[in-house]
């Protein structure tokens, strides 16, 4: 609705949820993410990792949506909040340097907090905590 109100639909691309190609993000100027409650988590995180500015609906499930640090976050209201969407999209258009700075800040945050190796180490630590001491399997040298 916000994009229609601003006559921007002809300048925007909608990415289907099933699209398996993330390279489309590299050609975008901005990611507008109206979905919420954990939907499209990896798409938003990929955009941030590439330094793409993000405007997203507030989502308590996503730890990386930090207003004015990693994204411009639109408040969740009972009714559709077109005014906030218009304000944030207009901001990105009027202030491209600010939008680029937001994207760079998000990229730095993702690099510090969401690297794949960090996620693997956290999963391994949770596994070790759940099962206790690891089980030693004999190797061919041990017989």
C-alpha positions, -999 to +999 in steps of 0.1 A: +000+000+000+028+024+009+046+018-025+013+023-044+006+055-025+041+068-034+038+057-071+068+034-066+054+001-078+068+004-113+103+009-097+101-021-073+106-058-077+087-084-057+107-114-048+086-146-045+091-164-012+101-195-030+129-179-050+161-198-043+184-172-058+199-147-033+220-129-060+190-107-068+198-089-036+231-077-050+213-056-076+188-040-052+191-006-036+168-015-006+150-044+009+115-037+022+104-066+044+067-064+054+065-100+065+068-108+102+071-134+129+102-151+116+091-152+079+119-148+054+146-147+081+174-158+059+165-134+031+167-104+055+199-116+071+215-122+036+205-086+026+221-072+057+253-093+053+256-077+018+252-042+032+218-036+018+196-012+038+165-029+052+131-015+061+112-042+081+081-048+102+090-051+138+095-088+147+103-100+182+116-133+167+144-117+148+173-105+170+190-087+142+162-061+136+176-033+157+160+000+148+184+026+134+214+002+138+207-027+114+174-017+099+147+009+099+119-009+118+083-001+113+062-005+144+036-033+146+001-019+150-033-034+149-041-017+117-020-013+086+005+015+092+010+029+057+022+063+071+053+047+087+061+027+056+059+058+035+081+078+059+108+051+059+108+045+022+109+082+016+138+085+040+158+060+020+151+078-012+158+113+001+188+104+022+208+077+002+239+083+022+220+076+054+205+044+039+240+033+028+253+039+063+225+018+077+234-010+054+270-009+063+262-009+100+240-039+094+268-057+076+292-051+105+266-063+130+259-095+110+297-101+107+301-098+145+270-116+156+257-140+129+287-157+113+280-193+103+308-206+124+294-189+154+260-206+148+277-240+145+297-234+177+265-225+195+247-256+182+277-277+193+277-262+227+240-268+232+245-305+220+274-310+245+253-295+273+224-317+265+243-350+262+272-343+286+306-359+279+312-369+243+313-406+234+347-418+222+346-440+191+375-463+184+396-454+154+413-479+131+446-472+148+431-481+182+416-513+169 
